[in-house]
């Protein structure tokens, strides 16, 4: 699964650690999602969409 998470995060000037804190996950999890090595669970995908105020489909694609 591809994502634009890195672009969204850097647009806001957030570090991976800051986003991880907001999502209550590890920095490594954020890194793995950004590098397409890990597909987030549905609840985590919803949390990411909520933080960035975007539909899940706009952030993640197959």
Long-range contacts (C-beta under 8 A, 24 or more apart in sequence): 1-36, 1-39, 1-60, 1-61, 1-62, 2-36, 2-60, 2-61, 2-62, 3-33, 3-34, 3-36, 3-59, 3-60, 3-61, 4-58, 4-59, 5-30, 5-33, 5-34, 5-48, 5-59, 6-34, 8-52, 8-54, 8-59, 9-34, 19-51, 22-51, 23-47, 23-48, 23-51
